Every structure is written in structure tokens, then in C-alpha cells.
Amino acid sequence: MTNPVFIQNYPSEQMMDAEQRSFYAKLKSGLNNVECIEVGENISYVFVYLYMLLDRWKQDEFEKLSYFILYISKSYGQKVLSQYCLYWAYDCLLAQKRYEEYIEKIESRKHSEPPPMLRIYG
């Protein structure tokens, strides 16, 4: 199956046409089985998956969620995606009340790029 173009700001499954939804279903199935499906520059598919994952954060263990988010970040290696994933993983530390570790992580990134604006807690 080819990778249909899907490049959107704040993407959602509702923005997809039938071909894109079919590809997304394959990506979602792959990621649910810890298998990364190649998306090329069409990283919006991965964001849609991550938004779904984060949307059900109350149902998942924060530590498990954090590790999986970091796995996705490393697997796709796209700069913007990696930034979002890092800060979402850091948010999981807050949810686990691991404040010192959170501060340590944030402080180590203080002089790098600014955090993305979308955070899972608000």
C-alpha cells in the first residue's frame, strides 16, 4: 500500500479521505502492535495516532504511555514530532508525581528549543 499524502496542522481522522483512512488504519494497527509503518513526510498520520493515545491517557499507565511515546519519537525521528513526544513524556512524569525528575528533564532542555504549545494536561 502506498503512503497517501496527509500533511495537516492539528490533524484528525475526520480530515482524511477514504484512501488516507485506509492507510491510517494500517498505521494504527501497526503501532498498536509496536510496529512502525513508514510515513515519509506525512507525519500527520502519527500525530493523529498520538492524539488518540493521549486522549485516553486516563485509561493507561503513565509510565507505559511515556515509554511508548518515546518509542514512537525515536522510531520516526522527525524533529517536530520528537519535540512534542518529549514534552508529552515529561507530562507523564508530572502525572506520576515524579517532580524532581520532571524538573531535571525540563532544566536539561531549557536552552534548547521552546516546548510545543499543546500539552496533555490542558
C-alpha positions in Angstrom: 0.0 0.0 0.0 1.3 3.4 -0.9 1.5 6.2 1.6 -1.1 8.8 0.6 -0.2 12.4 1.2 -1.6 13.7 4.5 0.0 16.9 5.8 -2.3 18.9 8.1 -2.0 21.3 11.1 -3.7 19.7 14.1 -4.7 16.7 12.0 -7.7 14.4 12.8 -9.1 11.3 11.3 -12.1 13.3 10.2 -9.8 15.3 7.8 -8.9 12.1 6.0 -10.4 10.8 2.7 -11.1 7.1 2.2 -7.6 6.3 0.9 -6.0 8.2 3.8 -8.2 6.5 6.4 -7.3 3.1 4.9 -3.6 3.9 5.3 -4.2 5.3 8.8 -5.9 2.0 9.8 -2.8 0.1 8.7 -0.6 2.5 10.7 -2.8 2.3 13.7 -2.8 -1.5 13.6 1.0 -1.5 13.2 1.6 0.9 16.1 -0.8 -1.0 18.3 1.4 -4.0 17.7 4.6 -1.9 18.3 5.5 -1.9 14.6 6.2 1.4 13.0 4.8 1.9 9.5 6.8 4.2 7.2 5.0 7.5 6.6 7.8 9.6 5.0 7.0 13.3 5.3 3.3 12.5 6.1 3.9 12.7 9.9 0.3 13.9 10.4 -0.8 10.3 10.5 1.4 9.7 13.5 0.1 12.8 15.2 -3.5 11.6 14.7 -2.5 8.3 16.4 -0.7 10.1 19.3 -3.7 12.4 19.8 -5.9 9.3 20.1 -3.4 7.7 22.5 -3.2 10.9 24.6 -7.0 11.3 24.6 -7.3 8.0 26.5 -4.5 8.8 28.9 -6.6 8.2 32.0 -7.0 4.6 30.9 -3.3 3.8 30.5 -0.5 3.7 32.9 1.5 6.9 32.7 4.8 5.1 32.7 3.8 2.8 29.9 2.4 5.7 28.0 5.6 7.7 28.4 7.8 4.8 27.2 5.5 4.2 24.2 5.5 7.9 23.2 9.3 8.0 23.4 9.5 4.8 21.3 7.3 6.5 18.6 9.5 9.6 18.8 12.7 7.6 18.3 11.2 5.4 15.6 10.1 8.2 13.4 12.9 10.6 14.2 11.2 13.7 12.9 12.2 16.9 14.8 8.8 18.4 15.4 7.3 15.1 16.4 10.2 14.3 18.7 9.7 17.7 20.5 6.1 17.0 21.1 6.7 13.5 22.2 9.4 14.5 24.7 7.2 17.1 26.4 4.2 14.7 26.5 6.5 12.1 28.1 7.6 14.8 30.6 4.0 15.5 31.3 3.6 11.8 32.2 6.3 12.4 34.9 4.1 15.1 36.4 1.1 12.8 36.4 3.2 10.2 38.3 4.2 13.0 40.8 7.9 12.5 39.8 8.5 16.2 40.2 12.3 16.1 40.7 12.8 14.0 37.6 10.4 16.3 35.7 12.4 19.4 36.7 15.7 17.7 35.9 14.4 16.9 32.4 13.0 20.3 31.7 16.1 22.0 33.0 18.3 20.0 30.7 16.2 21.2 27.8 15.9 24.8 29.0 18.4 26.2 26.5 17.3 24.1 23.6 14.1 24.7 21.5 11.0 26.0 23.2 8.3 23.4 24.2 5.4 22.8 21.9 2.2 24.7 22.8 -0.1 21.6 23.1 0.2 19.8 26.4 -1.8 16.8 27.5 -3.0 18.3 30.8 -4.6 21.3 29.3 
